[in-house]
Amino acid sequence: MKTTDIKYHQRRNFKLHLTEGSFYLASMAFLNAQTVFPLLVKRMGGSDLSVGLLPIIIYGAHFLPQLFAANYSIRTPYRKPWVLVAGLLQRLQILVLVGVVGISGWIHEQLGLIAFFIVLSLNQIFGGIAAPVWFDYIAKTIGPNARGRLMGFRTSIGAAVGLFNSLLLTLLLSVVAFPFSFSIALLLAFVLQMMSWGILRKTTETVPSVVDPPVPFSRILAHARSLLRVDHNFRRFLVASSVSIVGSMPVAFFTVAFLARFNVGDSAIGIYTMIMVGSQIISAGALGWLADARGHKLVLLLCAGSMVVSTGIAIVASTNAWAYIVFALVGLIMGAETMARYNFVIDCAPERNRTQYIGLMSATLAPFYAAGFFGGILSELFGYNIVFAVSILFSLVGLYLLLKVSPPKHAMKFHELS
């Protein structure tokens, strides 16, 4: 294909990815793991331990399948069919959640909560199956110097639409009785995500990928260890990211901690979400531009520093007004950290091994999201401030280790794995 044709498709894909991503991210105002889901779990009869399970399910179930999905996706030259099928299955679980939450008031609390966690797990598993292939698809269909802007702008636009959704969420929680308020919110999220999927279908994959046979199941872990043994900088990056994830443990507890400490009503959740979304509108586009100009490592350092500051404020907060600063910083982190981490890895990886690098990173980091569960145990025994204090220590260590990681363009180049 001619260079001019490739550039045309890249420009067209940029617009389509920007639009579909904006719809998808706008739905997150109704599915927010830091504000909406913790409150929903509490209203369904869950304890702090149940809240602590949320990061394990949301991140663990999302990340663990990626190593295996990446392995089997490399046998096909085109990524788009895989992304569309897995993405559709993921979205359908949101529709199932609408029904589960809607009938939760008529069934035993524990049954409703178990059903909620099962369906949420399926949603995240299908999302995890799609994720490494989707990022490879982005890398194939968008120019390398535009990925930061794409991720940043789609987050900003999605957050702007999400700001309206946050207002709607506040209204729903204020005037519609539980559980219908949450069921309506989930249904709106499903509609937005299906609109996203419809636009994703219009993107174009012009160049086939190199086709490799999958590594046998029994050798996947050995293959991963081989990759880590060869790529020292990638290994350092994974260690730094793992420690930082433990440091992000308080994010799941900020909402319930402020609600308990300052005795504010459920409508405060909408305000917290609006602040998070507003922060993403302002910060995501700027951080995306910064990533293209100065590298994704700098964005990751800014996110790590924001985690330290937000947790410190949560410890000393004496009024609910401090919560607004905390959730503004959380919005900055949520809007940039994950995308910067994936883009950093894409830049580290040889083109042929992109999905393996993404899958290995995700599977390696997944267990560390279990820190949220241990945070739940700590909060039950000693209170939220102990959770926050422990997390600050991990965040500071993670920040230090990240400073030791070389940016991809300065790191040693490695041969592709056979």
Phi, psi and omega in degrees: 000140181295152179300322180295323178292320178298317180295324177299312181294325178295319178294317179295316179297324179302313180295319181291315178297323179297316182290311182294322179293326178295317177297316182298312183290331176297330179291340184292343175298331179268348184237028190292123183284345182263339182234308187288307185295319176302318178293318180300316179299319178296316182292336178273006175099010182280158178261184175297328176296322177295319176298320178295337177287337185304311179298326179298315182287312185293319182263318181296310180294335178282320188272322187302320181289349191291325179298319182284322178296318179298322181297317185273343179286339185286356180274356179243140183285342182239136186269337189301314180301318179300314182298318183292316183293310180295323179295323178293316179298322177298314184293326181297334178293332177295321177296321177296321178299326177306313180290319181299312180292321182299326182262004185296335180284350183248002178235169180301139184307313184294323178296316179298318181292319178298315179298319178301313182292325179295312182291321177299320177299316178298319177303314182287325179297313179296324175296322178293324177296325181280329195301305184296326179288323178296317179294323175295322177297318176299315181297327180284326190258354180234141178299147185298334181269008181242356185294320179298315179295319179301309182296320181291313183292321179294326176292317180296314181293316178300323179291325179296316175294322179297333177297317174297319179297327177294322175297318178295321178297317177301317179296315180301314182290338182274324190244344181254134183289151172289140007264002186293330178301315180286325178297319178295318179299317179295323179295319177296322177298319179298317180299314180297320181290327176289326174297319176301314182297321179298322179287322179302327179300336185274350179291160187239129175251105190269334187242127177289152175273161173295132182264126177236148174290143178299147173290134178307145184309320183291344183250002184300313182293321177296321178296319179295317178297324178296318179298315181293326180293328182278317188260093185292322182292321177296321178296317178298321179297319180294321178296313179299318180293322180298315180294320180295325179295319175299322178294340179273007181309323184293342187304322180290344186251352181304313184299306184292330178293315180290322178298318181288320186288322187248003173054048178264158184280175181300331181297340177299333179299319178297322179293314178303316181295320178299319180294316177301315182293318178300320177298320178295322178303316184284318191269326191296314180297318179295318180290327175296316176297318180298321180296318178293326184276320188238358176105154183285338179298318180299319178296319178296322177295319178297320178294318180296319177295323179295326178295319178298313183294315182297320179292322177298319178296320180299329179290317188265356185303130181248346176222164180295340180299329178296333179299329182295321178292317180302312184285337172294318178290322177297321177300318177300315181294311183296330183280345188228327192297309184297315180294321178295323180295314179296317180294325176301315182291320177301320179290331178289326194274142165300147186306321184294335186249018185301312184295325178295318178298314181297313180297319179295318177301312184296315181293326179292319184281336187307312183299335185285344174287349174294348176304331179299323178293316178292330173298323176297320178295314179300319182293324178295322185275319191234352181100167186291327184296329176294319176301315182294319182294315178299320183294324179299320179300314179295321180297320179293319177295317178298320178298317179297314181295324179295327177299333182276352181276134179280141172301148185307321184289343178259351182282160177297138178273134183248155175289151176294144178283140178273000000 
